[in-house]
């Protein structure tokens, strides 16, 4: 999606505005047995290992027109992964590593000049109700003309979350040629504006925005789901109608609690 800049804004010096887009993305699954729950964790760890995450973040840097200066990544034991990137708005040949994918020690970090992209994953499960959850925390922070909002639709597509909690904030100020301060350099009324119509149609969304502080917050939850896509190690056809109803209730409750940020009485 195009970022609409303030009309004919000519700046004095460097654009010092910092724009940060932060996500919590959640994937929910039902895995009945301990073996299935462990298999789910292993699947997530493989599907979203640090190499895959580094590829996604490199694509993010390309989308915002940034140049990757450095990457650090780490796969954790027993589970989870992290990737950090440092990026710059323009290429700096003096600081560019010869191999940006080469890990620094045992971690992978990618760096931007005064800007960065990070992702951390948190797969977890609990034996009580058979629910397993995968969370990915992502931050895209830029300094200068570029904005991370253009990466929104790509990231939502890459992770296909059941729930997404998204924050966007513009901090600092920049000046025009006459010295007048500007605390934001582009127009925005909602984070939702940077999702495609096809993507928005899949989710129920709520905004909580503080316009005077340039703070924007959007929560998204899938409107509907097919139970077959949420069963790990089994298929819907193997279940009795009563079991299917019970499992769907548990999944719905888990999603609702994450979306609303509070425990909900038993359904």
Steps between C-alpha positions, in 0.01 A plus 500: 500500500621853421602729786353845440758763601410853606474713186823665384672469839860616458721421796802662653763233553432134572151362568526406868156341534501142629213281378443168674260221403462225761310171471395217723379223268340180629435158348273266697484120473335204674732205570340237722788274603842594645658352185286721276577809707872432478470437127322836458779683684759326280303588186483869598869506588582362157249713308612823669866431571750786499591445132136535391452802725815662362360458148170662602678796662724545196183521289367759746814710458462480121134606522582818689795576276754452776850358480598219736822571686515201731300192607512301824292187557455231760306174531428417863494174693244362565296728271465843341718721282609864470626715216615864521593722204665841489399690186568834332295717269786526252780257422825559687777310326748575780299308760343228286622150604630271226240238602191638671358155571806380690405461869673711759610236753193276540242773436351662189451877510430734209571871548372821340660844549302627804231253398438134571275201439460226760295184548474263796289182507335330796348155438326357807240246604311391810373148574186614681279570197708387203562853372834596348587857408770656284579869549728712283601848621618728219635856508581709194653835599621755246656845519467736204262510206417129482204358691447142620127519423568373148604164651172443684314297240808291418561408865137408563509284186832336599377391843124459428416565867177412673544812712722804446558787741664790312642832621637787293663808649688801363750654745723807497473792259652643185517860373411674176724763342354772723563302818138396562476163674308208348417206727375280215581519128218294350124461520346210692158443656529125572744213472220318317550733202820313417336158465344384174122464482538124455702477821266726700198292399648200689522678835291677759700812594495758777694830508614687810680812373644805676528734204642799690790281616552328161425162659294242307383160623308228314390153614401231249333160545383258233126514441468125440714189479488143374565256785706275270763775476539509879541131578854367527548123473134429426223586254149636558345189344654286777305686769148456627269803466516558874882500494511741207271743681707483819831556320364792298374658822846468655667654195247784488553572870878505460480744209250725678715517815810599301304755295338665803802457728309340786377163624146407402269280710461142382275468195 
